[in-house]
């Protein structure tokens, strides 16, 4: 199949397919006599691993590792689960950070009257916190 066909199957753009190939995330496709890339079902599977992994926050390097595990018949589910657990820990850490930011913003918004006066509790807190 050509690049547009594999892109359609995987939901990726042709540009993304080329990027993932250039970054070594998938095995290089063969070239037809005309120089066009020829993708196989295996390439589509590798690209699906990358696409789905990216959607849940894995980095390109982490996606590469997942593709390698998917291609390795000796890989264990424990290895894959460990990668997912590590990513979940990262996500939970980011969520905690976002909750702290959300709480601070809500506090400021509740303190600020949002009127036409120059005095603003949000700016006052920002100035005080920098002292």
N, C-alpha and C positions, 0 to 999 in steps of 0.2 A: 504494500500500500504506500501511497505517497504521503507527503507531510500534511497536506490538507485533510486527508482521510484520517490519519492518526490523530490529528488535532481535533477533528470532529468527534471521534470515538472517545477521546479522553477529556473533552471539554476545555482543552488548552488552546492557546493561540499558536500559530506556526512559529511566531517569534519565541514563545516560551519553550516549545519543543527544541528549537535550535539552541537556545540558551542552556537547557538542561543537558543537551548533547555536548556542547562546548565545555561545560563545567565538569563533564565526566560522570554525571549522575546516571546516565543510561549507557548501555553498550553502543558503540558506534554502528550505525546502520551501513549496510553495503551500498555501493553506488551503482546505478544502472549505467549502461553505455553512454547515455546522454548526460551523465554526471549527477542526476537527481538521486536523492536519498531514497532507499527502499526499506520501509519499516515492516517488521513482522509482528505477529501477535505478541511475542515476547517483549518487544519494544513498547507496545501499547500497555502491557501489564506493568512494565517498569515505570512508564509515565503515569499510570494510574496511582502507583505507590507514591510517586513524587507529588502529584496533584493533591491527593487526599491528605498526605502528610503535611503539605504546606498549609492546607485549609485549617488544620488544628494547631498550627504554630511551630512546626518543626523548621529549623533552618535548612538551607541547602546542604550543608555538610551533614546534618543529621539525616536528611532525606537520602543522601548518598549511602550512609550506613544502613538505612532500612532497605534500600534496593539491594545492597550487597547481601544482607541477611535473607532477603526474599530469593535471591539467586543461589544461595548456598544451601544445598540439600542437607548439610550437617548442622546448620543453625538450629538453635532450640527456641522454643517459645519463651523460655526464661530470659534469653538475651533480648528478645523483642519487648517483653513485658518490662524489663529493666529500663529500656529506653523510654517507654511510655510513662513509667513511674517518675523518671527524672523530669520529663516534660511536664507532667502533672504537678510536681513540686514547684517548678518554675512558674507555672500558671497560678498556683495558689499564692505564691509569694507576690506576684504582680497584682492579684486580686486584693491582697491585704494592703499593699501600697495604695491601690486605687480607693479602697474604703477609707483610708486615712485622709487622702486628698478630698474625697467626697464629704467627709465629716467637717473638714476645715472650711470648705466652700459653703456648706449649708450653714455653718455657724456664722460666717461673714454675711451671707445673704440675709439671715434672720436678724442680724444686728443693724444692717444698713436700711435706713428708711427709703432710700431710692427717690428722694425728692429733689428739689431745685437748690437746696442749700449746698454750700461749698464743703461743709464738714462731712466727712465720710468715714465711718468706723472701719471700713475695709482698709482704706489707705492709712488710717491711724495705726491699725494693727501691723500693717506691712512695715511702716516706718519704725514702730517700736521693736519689732522682731529683728530689725537690722541694726539696732543700737548695741 
